[in-house]
Amino acid sequence: MAVPKFPKSGNSFHVELKNRINDYFASTGQSVTGGARIYSKAIILYSALIYCYIQVVFFTPPSIWLNILLCMVIGALISGVGFNVMHDGGHGSFSKYHSVNKIAAYSAEIVGASQFMWNMKHNIIHHAFTNIDGVDDDIDAKPFLRMASTQKKYKMHKFQHIYFWLFYSILHIYWTLLSDYQKYFRKKIGTMPLKKMKSVDHILFWGFKAVYYCLFIVIPIIQVGFTKWIIGYLVFSLTAGLILSVVFQLAHTVEDTVFPVPDISTGKLQDEWAVHQLKTTANFATHSKIISWYVGGLNFQVEHHLFPKISHVHYPAINKIVKQACKEYNVTYIEYKRMYQAFISHVSFLKHMGQIA
């Protein structure tokens, strides 16, 4: 598929939104980056992750159930690091210092994912062409799951709202042990060509993969043995995969979001970029401080897609500004008050995709 094109608008809604958000930061004197609030979260999450890792690998408790619980916590903490540290760092919103953002972004490598591939897949492709089948790799789970009506339907999709748990759970394993290598050797992410890698990119790709394998495979096997390692590895990885999948899917694949199709002859989309983002993205549980803290503001997905270079610590404040602008300009704004409501909508969406032609 050719790269889709967004129409130009003389009276751009995106420009109006940016002006209002810029006015907010100018009037409050705040930096758009995270600052002390996000640094403290990073310290808490990393400290907890290191503590649990050391306990399981080097001071393995005698109770198998305690070990399993600790491995589940490790999976949840790895997801938390991804949501709060790696994600903001990759977007350049973690810190006002470029070097600190780079370090935060490379948290992805420590938990098994390539930052280079993530940057291309998420920051460049997904954020630009959200929910466009054939371009947005986030909705490409073929052939096991059907995430858009334009994707081929198989008989098994009739039951995808039941078996999706399995495929969501293996995301982390698939991502760290297979997906990055597919992109690396094919030099593509979906149909989009991969940005040319420099020598340092190749070195970092393989070097950090080796670090991850040492931390989560080699050292644990040496310390606790193969059987205990494989059980622990599966528990933490399946936990991380399920959490990561659910949080990201609730943002785009629910009943109210749309999946725009570019014009066949021109490749143009119907809406300007900002309106496209609002129609393809949903918020959930924005009043829950616990959920907001843990998922790194990804429950404010609308604000994140409109302003990815603004740290998630500011989303509750700019959420009100975006909502007001949408109301004035009669632009779609999708939000679920509770996380369980978004989850139910996602399951209903999967069921619908498995039934329609």
Secondary structure, 3 states (H helix, E strand, C coil): CCCCECCCCCCCHHHHHHHHHHHHHHHHCCCCCCCHHHHHHHHHHHHHHHHHHHHHHHCCCCCHHHHHHHHHHHHHHHHHHHHHHHHHHHHCCCCCCHHHHHHHHCHHHHCCCCHHHHHHHHHHHHHHCCCCCCCCHHHCCCCCCCCCCCCCCCHHHHHHHHHHHHHHHCHHHHHHHHHHHHHHHHCEECCEECCCCCHHHHHHHHHHHHHHHHHHHHHHHHHHCHHHHHHHHHHHHHHHHHHHHHHHHCCCCCCCCCCCCCCCCCCECCCCHHHHHHHHCEEECCCCHHHHHHCCCCCCHHHHHHCCCCCHHHHHHHHHHHHHHHHHHCCCCEEECCHHHHHHHHHHHHHHHCCCC
